[in-house]
């Protein structure tokens, strides 16, 4: 996987890391495809809190109950990512 070490290093600065499964993974040749399971394992090996969720909805369901006032969430995506930019704030507003 291209840039695996760089990705691992950049994510390592976060307190907690949540990654989504690769969208349309079957369209990416296996040698070039990110293994999110391997990424999470490597982050754990380096002592970081990391987990994988199936998609944006699963991420919102997973992290919304854990977030507290003052927390910072960085969402890294190359697109709309299942509406997470709207769904997470809506869930947090509803919970407040």
Backbone as a printed PyTorch tensor [residue, N CA C, xyz], in Angstrom:
tensor([[[  0.8540,  -1.1730,   0.0000],
         [  0.0000,   0.0000,   0.0000],
         [  0.8940,   1.2280,   0.0000]],

        [[  0.6140,   2.1220,  -0.9120],
         [  1.3730,   3.3530,  -1.0110],
         [  1.1770,   4.2030,   0.2450]],

        [[  2.2430,   4.7690,   0.7500],
         [  2.2120,   5.7150,   1.8620],
         [  1.6570,   5.1450,   3.1630]],

        [[  1.7200,   3.8370,   3.3580],
         [  1.2050,   3.2360,   4.5860],
         [  1.9180,   3.7950,   5.8120]],

        [[  3.2270,   3.8530,   5.7570],
         [  3.9880,   4.3440,   6.9170],
         [  3.6830,   5.8080,   7.1970]],

        [[  3.5510,   6.6070,   6.1400],
         [  3.2360,   8.0160,   6.3130],
         [  1.8290,   8.2030,   6.8890]],

        [[  0.8900,   7.4020,   6.4310],
         [ -0.4750,   7.4740,   6.9530],
         [ -0.4920,   7.0960,   8.4250]],

        [[  0.1870,   6.0290,   8.7630],
         [  0.2580,   5.5930,  10.1580],
         [  0.8630,   6.6880,  11.0280]],

        [[  1.9390,   7.2790,  10.5770],
         [  2.5990,   8.3390,  11.3430],
         [  1.6920,   9.5610,  11.5030]],

        [[  0.9980,   9.9410,  10.4430],
         [  0.1590,  11.1410,  10.5350],
         [ -1.0480,  10.9110,  11.4460]],

        [[ -1.6080,   9.7240,  11.4340],
         [ -2.7400,   9.4320,  12.3040],
         [ -2.3130,   9.2900,  13.7600]],

        [[ -1.0700,   8.9710,  13.9630],
         [ -0.5620,   8.7220,  15.3180],
         [ -0.5930,   9.9380,  16.2280]],

        [[ -0.7630,  11.1190,  15.6810],
         [ -0.7960,  12.3080,  16.5310],
         [ -2.1550,  12.4990,  17.1990]],

        [[ -3.1610,  11.7680,  16.7390],
         [ -4.5080,  11.8910,  17.3140],
         [ -4.6100,  11.1030,  18.6150]],

        [[ -5.5090,  11.5610,  19.4860],
         [ -5.7570,  10.8250,  20.7290],
         [ -6.4980,   9.5220,  20.4600]],

        [[ -7.4590,   9.5770,  19.5420],
         [ -8.2170,   8.3850,  19.1470],
         [ -8.3950,   8.4200,  17.6380]],

        [[ -8.3510,   7.2680,  17.0240],
         [ -8.4090,   7.1720,  15.5720],
         [ -9.5280,   6.2200,  15.1800]],

        [[-10.3680,   6.6680,  14.2640],
         [-11.4260,   5.8260,  13.7160],
         [-11.2960,   5.8880,  12.2040]],

        [[-11.1560,   4.7520,  11.5790],
         [-11.0600,   4.6980,  10.1180],
         [-12.2570,   3.9300,   9.5750]],

        [[-12.6710,   4.3290,   8.3880],
         [-13.7630,   3.6310,   7.7150],
         [-13.1890,   2.5820,   6.7810]],

        [[-13.9660,   1.5660,   6.5460],
         [-13.5900,   0.5710,   5.5530],
         [-13.4260,   1.2580,   4.2070]],

        [[-12.5950,   0.7140,   3.3600],
         [-12.3310,   1.3040,   2.0540],
         [-13.5820,   1.2070,   1.1830]],

        [[-14.0290,   2.3400,   0.6680],
         [-15.2050,   2.4050,  -0.1970],
         [-14.8860,   1.7610,  -1.5380]],

        [[-15.7510,   0.8750,  -1.9720],
         [-15.5870,   0.1510,  -3.2450],
         [-14.1890,  -0.4760,  -3.3560]],

        [[-13.8070,  -1.1570,  -2.3040],
         [-12.4700,  -1.7600,  -2.2400],
         [-12.1910,  -2.6840,  -3.4190]],

        [[-13.2320,  -3.3560,  -3.8970],
         [-13.0450,  -4.2970,  -5.0010],
         [-12.5620,  -3.6110,  -6.2790]],

        [[-12.7240,  -2.3070,  -6.3790],
         [-12.3000,  -1.5760,  -7.5720],
         [-10.8140,  -1.2150,  -7.5300]],

        [[-10.1650,  -1.4750,  -6.4060],
         [ -8.7520,  -1.1420,  -6.2350],
         [ -7.9470,  -2.4370,  -6.2460]],

        [[ -6.9250,  -2.5230,  -7.0870],
         [ -6.1020,  -3.7390,  -7.0920],
         [ -5.5750,  -4.0180,  -5.6840]],

        [[ -5.6330,  -5.2570,  -5.2800],
         [ -5.2720,  -5.6240,  -3.9120],
         [ -3.9010,  -5.1160,  -3.4660]],

        [[ -2.8640,  -5.2080,  -4.3150],
         [ -1.5560,  -4.7120,  -3.8530],
         [ -1.5380,  -3.2030,  -3.5760]],

        [[ -2.4940,  -2.4640,  -4.1390],
         [ -2.5580,  -1.0160,  -3.9630],
         [ -3.5900,  -0.6000,  -2.9150]],

        [[ -4.4010,  -1.5260,  -2.4550],
         [ -5.5250,  -1.2350,  -1.5640],
         [ -5.0620,  -1.1300,  -0.1130]],

        [[ -5.5720,  -0.1260,   0.5710],
         [ -5.3000,   0.0150,   1.9970],
         [ -5.9930,  -1.0970,   2.7610]],

        [[ -5.2590,  -1.7510,   3.6120],
         [ -5.8520,  -2.7080,   4.5360],
         [ -6.1000,  -1.9630,   5.8340]],

        [[ -7.3570,  -1.5990,   6.0600],
         [ -7.6800,  -0.8620,   7.2780],
         [ -7.4360,  -1.7230,   8.5170]],

        [[ -7.6290,  -3.0160,   8.3890],
         [ -7.3540,  -3.9030,   9.5220],
         [ -5.8720,  -3.8650,   9.8850]],

        [[ -5.0120,  -3.8680,   8.8770],
         [ -3.5720,  -3.7910,   9.1250],
         [ -3.2020,  -2.4350,   9.6970]],

        [[ -3.8330,  -1.3800,   9.1970],
         [ -3.5900,  -0.0300,   9.7250],
         [ -3.9440,   0.0400,  11.2040]],

        [[ -5.1080,  -0.4530,  11.5610],
         [ -5.5370,  -0.4400,  12.9620],
         [ -4.5870,  -1.2840,  13.8110]],

        [[ -4.1950,  -2.4450,  13.3160],
         [ -3.2530,  -3.2890,  14.0570],
         [ -1.9230,  -2.5680,  14.2910]],

        [[ -1.4330,  -1.8960,  13.2620],
         [ -0.1600,  -1.1850,  13.3850],
         [ -0.2730,  -0.0290,  14.3840]],

        [[ -1.3870,   0.6840,  14.3510],
         [ -1.5950,   1.7630,  15.3150],
         [ -1.6660,   1.2100,  16.7350]],

        [[ -2.3520,   0.0840,  16.9170],
         [ -2.3910,  -0.5580,  18.2390],
         [ -0.9890,  -0.9620,  18.6760]],

        [[ -0.2330,  -1.5390,  17.7570],
         [  1.1270,  -1.9840,  18.0640],
         [  1.9870,  -0.8160,  18.5590]],

        [[  1.7020,   0.3670,  18.0340],
         [  2.4490,   1.5600,  18.4320],
         [  1.8280,   2.2580,  19.6430]],

        [[  0.7960,   1.6290,  20.2310],
         [  0.2220,   2.1440,  21.4680],
         [ -0.8960,   3.1610,  21.3050]],

        [[ -1.5240,   3.2010,  20.1390],
         [ -2.5760,   4.1800,  19.8810],
         [ -3.9640,   3.5400,  19.9240]],

        [[ -4.9400,   4.3480,  20.2990],
         [ -6.3320,   3.9160,  20.3000],
         [ -6.8680,   4.0510,  18.8770]],

        [[ -7.2240,   2.9470,  18.2630],
         [ -7.7080,   2.9760,  16.8800],
         [ -8.7510,   1.8910,  16.6840]],

        [[ -9.6980,   2.1810,  15.7980],
         [-10.7090,   1.1840,  15.4560],
         [-11.2180,   1.4570,  14.0520]],

        [[-11.8520,   0.4540,  13.4810],
         [-12.4320,   0.5510,  12.1470],
         [-13.9470,   0.4740,  12.2520]],

        [[-14.6100,   1.2960,  11.4550],
         [-16.0650,   1.2480,  11.3320],
         [-16.4160,   1.0450,   9.8600]],

        [[-17.5590,   0.4370,   9.6370],
         [-17.9720,   0.0820,   8.2770],
         [-18.1390,   1.2980,   7.3780]],

        [[-18.7560,   2.3580,   7.8960],
         [-19.0640,   3.5220,   7.0620],
         [-19.3030,   4.7390,   7.9440]],

        [[-19.7130,   5.8420,   7.3100],
         [-19.9180,   7.0980,   8.0400],
         [-20.9800,   6.9600,   9.1230]],

        [[-22.0740,   6.2730,   8.8260],
         [-23.1230,   6.0970,   9.8320],
         [-22.5980,   5.3500,  11.0500]],

        [[-21.8030,   4.3290,  10.8200],
         [-21.2330,   3.5610,  11.9310],
         [-20.2610,   4.4160,  12.7440]],

        [[-19.5310,   5.2950,  12.0710],
         [-18.6200,   6.1840,  12.7960],
         [-19.4130,   7.1360,  13.6810]],

        [[-20.4610,   7.7440,  13.1270],
         [-21.2880,   8.6580,  13.9220],
         [-21.8710,   7.9270,  15.1230]],

        [[-22.4240,   6.7300,  14.8880],
         [-22.9950,   5.9450,  15.9910],
         [-21.9470,   5.6150,  17.0490]],

        [[-20.7230,   5.3980,  16.6070],
         [-19.6570,   4.9900,  17.5080],
         [-19.0970,   6.1500,  18.3220]],

        [[-18.8490,   7.2820,  17.6770],
         [-18.1410,   8.3500,  18.3910],
         [-19.0480,   9.3730,  19.0580]],

        [[-20.2450,   9.5710,  18.5520],
         [-21.1160,  10.6100,  19.1130],
         [-21.3100,  10.4630,  20.6270]],

        [[-21.5760,   9.2570,  21.1250],
         [-21.7720,   9.1290,  22.5770],
         [-20.5020,   9.4040,  23.4010]],

        [[-19.3450,   9.3230,  22.7660],
         [-18.0750,   9.5100,  23.4740],
         [-17.6130,  10.9560,  23.5220]],

        [[-18.1260,  11.7900,  22.6210],
         [-17.6250,  13.1510,  22.5040],
         [-18.1150,  14.0360,  23.6360]],

        [[-17.2310,  14.9020,  24.0740],
         [-17.5300,  15.8410,  25.1540],
         [-17.2300,  17.2570,  24.6730]],

        [[-17.8390,  18.2360,  25.3300],
         [-17.6090,  19.6260,  24.9720],
         [-16.1100,  19.9090,  24.9770]],

        [[-15.6460,  20.5770,  23.9380],
         [-14.2320,  20.9060,  23.8120],
         [-13.4350,  19.9190,  22.9720]],

        [[-14.0030,  18.7410,  22.6980],
         [-13.3090,  17.7770,  21.8460],
         [-13.2120,  18.3230,  20.4220]],

        [[-12.1680,  17.9430,  19.7340],
         [-11.9640,  18.3170,  18.3350],
         [-11.9980,  17.0420,  17.5080]],

        [[-12.8200,  17.0650,  16.4640],
         [-12.9210,  15.9250,  15.5600],
         [-12.4290,  16.3670,  14.1940]],

        [[-11.4570,  15.6730,  13.6490],
         [-10.9720,  15.9390,  12.2900],
         [-11.4770,  14.8190,  11.3910]],

        [[-12.1850,  15.1970,  10.3520],
         [-12.6940,  14.2200,   9.3880],
         [-11.8720,  14.3820,   8.1150]],

        [[-11.1810,  13.3260,   7.7380],
         [-10.3430,  13.3560,   6.5490],
         [-11.0070,  12.5090,   5.4720]],

        [[-11.3910,  13.1630,   4.3910],
         [-12.0910,  12.4610,   3.3250],
         [-11.8250,  13.1640,   2.0080]],

        [[-11.9820,  12.4350,   0.9270],
         [-11.8350,  13.0420,  -0.3870],
         [-13.1970,  13.2940,  -1.0380]],

        [[-14.2500,  13.3390,  -0.2260],
         [-15.5870,  13.5810,  -0.7570],
         [-16.5760,  13.7790,   0.3740]],

        [[-17.8510,  13.6310,   0.0590],
         [-18.9210,  13.8580,   1.0200],
         [-18.9980,  12.8320,   2.1260]],

        [[-18.3900,  11.6780,   1.9340],
         [-18.2700,  10.6250,   2.9270],
         [-19.5770,  10.3120,   3.6430]],

        [[-20.5890,   9.9740,   2.8540],
         [-21.8480,   9.4930,   3.4140],
         [-22.6010,  10.5080,   4.2500]],

        [[-22.3060,  11.8060,   4.0250],
         [-23.0090,  12.8440,   4.7570],
         [-22.5230,  13.0610,   6.1750]],

        [[-21.3460,  12.5540,   6.5160],
         [-20.8580,  12.6610,   7.9010],
         [-20.7130,  14.1010,   8.3580]],

        [[-20.4320,  15.0040,   7.4300],
         [-20.2470,  16.4120,   7.7960],
         [-21.5400,  17.0280,   8.3190]],

        [[-22.6660,  16.5040,   7.9170],
         [-23.9610,  16.9530,   8.4200],
         [-24.4690,  16.0500,   9.5470]],

        [[-24.2410,  14.7550,   9.4170],
         [-24.7890,  13.7870,  10.3700],
         [-24.1920,  13.9080,  11.7670]],

        [[-22.8900,  14.0910,  11.8560],
         [-22.2680,  14.1570,  13.1800],
         [-22.7220,  15.4000,  13.9490]],

        [[-22.6680,  16.6060,  13.3680],
         [-23.1730,  17.7590,  14.1210],
         [-24.6510,  17.6360,  14.4740]],

        [[-25.4520,  17.0840,  13.5650],
         [-26.8880,  16.9060,  13.8640],
         [-27.0790,  15.9850,  15.0470]],

        [[-26.3360,  14.8930,  15.0900],
         [-26.4340,  13.9440,  16.2220],
         [-26.0070,  14.6120,  17.5180]],

        [[-24.9410,  15.3910,  17.4690],
         [-24.4560,  16.0450,  18.6830],
         [-25.4310,  17.1170,  19.1640]],

        [[-26.0380,  17.8380,  18.2410],
         [-27.0300,  18.8460,  18.6040],
         [-28.2490,  18.1860,  19.2340]],

        [[-28.6800,  17.0760,  18.6620],
         [-29.8280,  16.3330,  19.1840],
         [-29.5420,  15.8190,  20.5980]],

        [[-28.3330,  15.3770,  20.8270],
         [-27.9610,  14.8080,  22.1250],
         [-27.8350,  15.8760,  23.2130]],

        [[-27.5580,  17.1090,  22.7830],
         [-27.3070,  18.1870,  23.7650],
         [-28.5530,  18.6730,  24.3950]]])
